[in-house]
Amino acid sequence: MELSVVWDGQKIPVQIIYSGRRRSWAIEVKTTGEVFIRVPSSVPEQKVMEIAQSKAKWIAKQQEKFQVRAAEPRRYENGNMIPFFGDDLIIERRAGPARAEISGGRLCLSVPDSFVPDEAEKLVRDMVMLLYRRAGPSVLDPFVEKYAGLAGVQKPLLRMRLQERKWGSCTPKNGIIINAKVLLAPKPVAEYLVVHEIAHLRFRHHQKTYWDEVERLMPEYRESERMIKEDGWRWVF
Ligand SMILES: [Zn+2]
């Protein structure tokens, strides 16, 4: 049976996740709108749903926030700014053969005149995404080098990908994959994602031993975690 809470006449589906090790409650609303209620396994379902219902207003608000926030596309107009690995680049856009390049604090974009506006916007966005993906491995290389050394693992091969919701992952063969969107985030976030995946090369789970290792590698990692949760929606191409 699907569980749900009701707010403003609308049913909001929720999922309960029981854990034997848990002592406290947590309600989490994902950017996808999914709602997870994490509770100790000793709590009866009816009680869980009573408390969830008492938080229905908060849950609805969180969902609304993510929906509103997901909707603003970036505008690649002359003079606008775009972040790149902690710096702000000024966008310089002109007519010309399709090209995107970073040079001297500027993101230089040229788009053929023959493109209709919709096509031109799509081309610009695609070019910028490709540029960031290609730039990623060399920009992040010092972090990969540093933290592989600290973690005592062989330096992994870093690849950049573009993913809707996933920030990173690691492969069975000593590779790590990081979302190119992270170059739109502050530097410590990019650093943390490298740390997060490198720590997974030894601990392929999210248990306490894993988080202890993350903390050892980057003691201030929680601040970056918080930024991803609160501001991650802003970092879009
Ligand atoms: Zn992880």
Boltz pocket constraint, residues with backbone or C-beta under 6 A from the ligand:
constraints:
  - pocket:
      binder: B
      contacts: [[A, 196], [A, 200], [A, 205], [A, 206]]
      max_distance: 6.0
